[in-house]
Amino acid sequence: MYAYLRRASILNGSRLVSFLTTFRRKPNLPMRSLGRILQTIGLLILPFAIVSELIGRVGLGQSMLIALAGMIMFQMGVAMQKTSEG
């Protein structure tokens, strides 16, 4: 592949530019935005779980499940953001 790029740049500079722009992957902005939103929601759920347990609304087990749901949402957001960037 590099040999082709070297030959293309020697032969014709515009061919190299067209080759690179054809195969360059553009970021998927809606998926990236959704990933960032999921990360933010996941980060906001964690303090909610802690405060809910401290004021006595939920037990420790339920608080841990809420925190786990927040962590899962955050990791899903990270995965979506990474796949959208290519």
C-alpha positions in Angstrom: 0.0 0.0 0.0 2.8 2.4 0.8 4.5 1.6 -2.4 1.3 2.6 -4.3 1.1 5.8 -2.3 4.7 6.6 -3.1 4.2 5.9 -6.8 1.0 7.9 -6.8 2.7 10.9 -5.2 5.6 10.7 -7.7 3.4 10.3 -10.7 0.6 12.7 -9.9 -0.1 14.6 -6.6 -3.8 14.9 -7.3 -4.1 11.1 -7.6 -2.7 10.8 -4.0 -5.2 13.3 -2.7 -8.1 11.6 -4.4 -7.0 8.2 -3.1 -6.7 9.5 0.5 -10.1 11.3 0.4 -11.8 8.3 -1.0 -10.8 5.9 1.7 -10.7 8.2 4.7 -13.4 7.5 7.2 -15.4 10.4 8.4 -16.6 10.5 12.0 -20.3 9.6 12.7 -21.4 12.7 14.6 -24.9 11.5 15.8 -23.4 8.3 17.2 -20.6 10.3 18.9 -23.1 12.8 20.4 -25.3 9.9 21.7 -22.2 8.3 23.2 -21.3 11.6 25.0 -24.9 11.9 26.3 -24.8 8.3 27.6 -21.5 9.1 29.4 -23.0 12.2 31.0 -26.1 10.4 32.2 -24.0 7.5 33.5 -21.9 10.0 35.5 -25.0 11.7 36.9 -26.5 8.4 38.0 -23.6 7.5 40.3 -24.1 10.5 42.8 -27.8 9.9 42.7 -27.2 6.3 43.9 -25.0 7.4 46.7 -27.3 10.2 47.9 -30.3 7.9 47.8 -28.6 5.4 50.0 -27.4 8.0 52.4 -30.8 9.5 53.0 -32.3 6.1 53.4 -34.6 5.9 50.4 -33.0 2.7 49.1 -30.9 0.0 50.6 -27.3 -0.7 50.0 -28.0 -3.5 47.4 -30.4 -1.2 45.4 -27.8 1.6 45.6 -25.2 -0.7 44.1 -27.5 -1.8 41.3 -28.2 1.9 40.5 -24.5 2.6 40.5 -23.9 -0.5 38.3 -26.5 0.8 35.8 -24.7 4.1 35.7 -21.3 2.4 35.1 -22.8 0.3 32.3 -24.3 3.4 30.6 -21.0 5.2 30.9 -19.1 2.3 29.3 -21.7 2.0 26.5 -21.2 5.7 25.8 -17.4 5.2 25.7 -17.8 2.3 23.3 -20.2 4.3 21.0 -17.9 7.2 20.9 -14.8 5.1 20.1 -16.6 3.3 17.2 -17.9 6.5 15.7 -14.4 8.0 15.6 -13.0 5.1 13.5 
